[in-house]
Amino acid sequence: MSRTIFLAAIAALAAWPAGAHVSLENKQATIGASYKAVFAVPHGCAGSATVKIRVQIPEGVIAVKPMPKAGWSVEAISGKYATEYDYHGKKFSEGVKEVVWSGGKLADGNYDEFVVSTYLTGRLKPNSMLYFPVVQECEQGVSRWIDIPAEGRAGHGHDGKSPAPGVKLVPKP
């Protein structure tokens, strides 16, 4: 019997990294304020090293500035917003829609963080979740952390097998 428990424990430990996903360090953010999005990458793709991280910036998140990362190239891809936003007295109708870190190598057995400074506009809905879909490209394989729960469903993005990192939005005090 103890051998069965031991083997079950080993199997659970071996499967644990496969279930881990890209997540946000700060689980709550205030609307109408700056937000430092820290994306934690806990592993590669089934044993293969991560070589690229692509983060999609959701509508209503503006003034995006990615943090450079030693050994990696960073690219901010801009596009048009669905609406115009006011930021420090200026109107913005376009900005960063995606951030891509590439050229580095994060071994499967290592952990790292990728950081983006943002501003959460007042048009975002308080007491809701905001999701940042992430695609993690590896030397062999791709993990797409893009599952977003249907509106009205509870959860923090854990409803799917590949949940997008999410943050709970709270009203400005």
N, C-alpha and C positions, 0 to 999 in steps of 0.2 A: 504494500500500500504506500509506503513512504517513497518508493521509487516512482510511482505514478504521480504523486504530488510534486516530486522533484522535477520530473520531465514536464509536467504542466507549467511549473514556474519558469523553467528554461524556455519553453515555447512562448509564454507570455512576454518574457523579457526580450526575446528575439523579435517578436512582432511589434513591440512598443514603438520603435522609431518610425515604422511604416505608418502608424496611426497619427504621429505628431504632424503638425501642419504649421505653415507660416502664420504668425499671429501678431497682433499689435500689443506693445508693452503697456500702454495706457488704455484702459478699457472704457474710459469715460472722458468726454470732452464737452466744453461749453460753446454753445452757438454764439456767434458774434465775437469770437476771440481767436487768438492764435492757437494752433495745435501742432505739437511736435509728434509726428507719426514715426514711431520706431518699430520697424518690421523685423521680428525675430525669425531667423531661418535656422531650424534646429538640426537639419540633416540634408543630404543630397537626395538623389533619385535611385532608390533600390541599390545602394552601394556605390553609385557613381557621383563624382564631384560636381557641385553646382558651378556653372560658368556664366550664367546670366540670370538676372532678376528683373522682371517687368512689372511695374505697378501702375494700374489704371487709376486715374484720379477721378473721383465721382463729381457729378454736377453739384455746384454749390461750394466747392472747395477751390479757393483761389490763392494767389500770391505764393505759389508753390516754388520752393527752393530746395533742391536735393543737396545733401551733404556729400562732398567728395569722399572717396574711400581709397586709401592707399592700395595700390596694385590693381585698381579697377578704373575703367573709364565710366563716366556718367553722362547721360544724354537726357535732356528735357525736351519732349516732343510737344509742340504747341498746336492748338486748334481753336475753333470757335466754340464759345459757350452757347447753350440753348437760350440764355437770356443775358441781359446786361447787369453787371454788379457794380455797386459803389464801394470803393475802398479808399479810405483816407481822402475823401472829397473828389476822387477821380472815377470816371466810368470805365469799366473794362468789359469788353465783349469777346475777348479771347485770352488764352493763357495756356499754361501747361496742362495737358490732358493725360500724359503718360511719362513715367520716369523709368529709365533703363540703365542698370549697372551691368557692365560686361567686361570681359578680358581678364578677370580675376579667376581664382580657383579656390573654392571652399570644399575641402574634403568632406566626404559623407560623415566621418566621425567627429567633425567639428561643428561649432555653432558660431553664428555671427549676426550682426544687426545692420540694417540699412535704414537711413534716416532721411526724412523729408520735413521741412518746416512749411506750414500751411496756415491759411486763415479760413475759418468756417463761417460762411456768410449767414446773415440773419434770415435768409429764405429757407434754410434747412428746418426740418420739423423736429421740435423738441420731443423728448421722451420716445425717440425712435432709434433704430440702428442705422449706421452709415457704413457701407461696405466698400473696401478697396480690393478689387480682384487682382490677384498676383499670379504670374506665370513664372515658374522656376525651371530654367533650362539647365540640363546637366550634360556631361560629356556623352552619356548614353541615357536618353530618355527625357521626359518632360513631366512635371507635376503642375497641374492647373488648379490653383486654389481660387476657384471662381464661383462656387455654389452660393447663391443668395436665397434665403428662405422667402417663401411667398409672403406678400404683405399681410400683416395681421397674425402671422405665426410667431409664436414665442421662440426664443433662442438667440444665441449669439453667433449664428453662422454655422452651428454644429449639426444642422439637419441633414446635410449632404455628406457624401464621402470625401469631398474636397472643398471644405468651407472656405469662403473668402474671409480675410481678416475683417473684423467689425469693431466699431466703437459706438457706445451708447451716447446719444446727444442729449445734453441737459440744457434747460433755459439759462440765460444769463441772470445772475442773482440781482 
